[in-house]
Amino acid sequence: MASVAELVRAGIQQLSDTSDSARTDVEVLLCHLLKKPRSFLFTWPEHEVSPAQTQQFYDWLTQRCEGQPVAYLIGRRHFYSHEFLVSADTLIPRADTEILVDAVLARLPDKAACRVADLGTGTGAIAISLALARPHWLLEAVDFSVAILDLVQRNVSRLKADNVCILQSNWCARLQGKFDAIVSNPPYIAEDDRHLQQGDVRFEPRSALTAGADGLDDIRIIVEQSKAHLHHKGLLALEHGYDQGEAVREIFSAHGYARIETLLDLGGRDRVTLGYAD
Ligand SMILES: C[S@@+](CC[C@H](N)C(=O)[O-])C[C@H]1O[C@@H](n2cnc3c(N)ncnc32)[C@H](O)[C@@H]1O
């Protein structure tokens, strides 16, 4: 039988040519396999791993060498300190998107029973994180894919986000009534962007990633449609590409939104644009 220390060493060696996060990948895979915290790997390096678990670990390493994201291998990813189930039907939540959650929490009144829609909810990461931070708000988690809505329901149940309702809709088409805020991390990559051939995005569905020739098709639709669904002074907050800030501000402005601003991501680049309906 192989020990934890042997598997850590072998895993890092196997991934070192193909992954620039080899050590982290190995630690995440082993912790998930053994159902132990990261500290276990250092406290019990001599712990013997069963042959079946060892085989599973090597199968994952092979898939990781082929480029499969670790989150898809273990079916989980942390976002805003919560563990979300993920599937190949949608995007793996990204740390940069936490900025969108922070921005909405900072701008809407804490105590009021705000109504917020998350368009293109994917795993439900944004809607559920907002719902757990503000249990008296009402969140509507919207996506057009039935497979995704099943995943959202499982995340809602596991995380006990009782103030989230789930709606199948093509952007705002089936929204009812008005909202205090509409938020979205929509697809925003240009269809011919060379980054689509690199890293994790190769394995993520195109329907979650691309939006026309300049990547802005869905943002144009959401900005236009949202106006009819926002209360007076309601907030629209959208994530976008690092080089799309100016174009997104112009789209907001063309539709009459006020107090438009763009927030930076963890790397100091344009990432989230906000505006208020008149
Ligand atoms: C970039 S992913 C974002 C997922 C999640 N909100 C997150 O931040 O991790 C975009 C999501 O928009 C959904 N989507 C794409 N087109 C849509 C449409 N016309 N109506 C509703 N949702 C759509 C996709 O299914 C996908 O889940």
The ligand as an ORCA input file, in Angstrom:
! r2SCAN-3c Opt
* xyz 0 1
  C     -20.285     32.619    -17.048
  S     -21.496     31.443    -16.496
  C     -21.747     32.077    -14.841
  C     -22.181     31.041    -13.850
  C     -22.265     31.565    -12.407
  N     -23.152     32.704    -12.277
  C     -20.900     31.931    -11.876
  O     -20.620     33.122    -11.719
  O     -20.093     31.026    -11.612
  C     -22.917     32.017    -17.390
  C     -24.221     31.294    -17.118
  O     -25.235     31.908    -17.938
  C     -26.126     30.914    -18.399
  N     -26.803     31.425    -19.603
  C     -26.287     31.535    -20.852
  N     -27.213     32.035    -21.676
  C     -28.337     32.259    -20.939
  C     -29.618     32.787    -21.241
  N     -29.953     33.173    -22.479
  N     -30.510     32.889    -20.223
  C     -30.184     32.494    -18.971
  N     -28.981     31.982    -18.621
  C     -28.061     31.867    -19.597
  C     -25.224     29.704    -18.643
  O     -25.999     28.508    -18.643
  C     -24.229     29.808    -17.475
  O     -24.697     29.069    -16.365
*
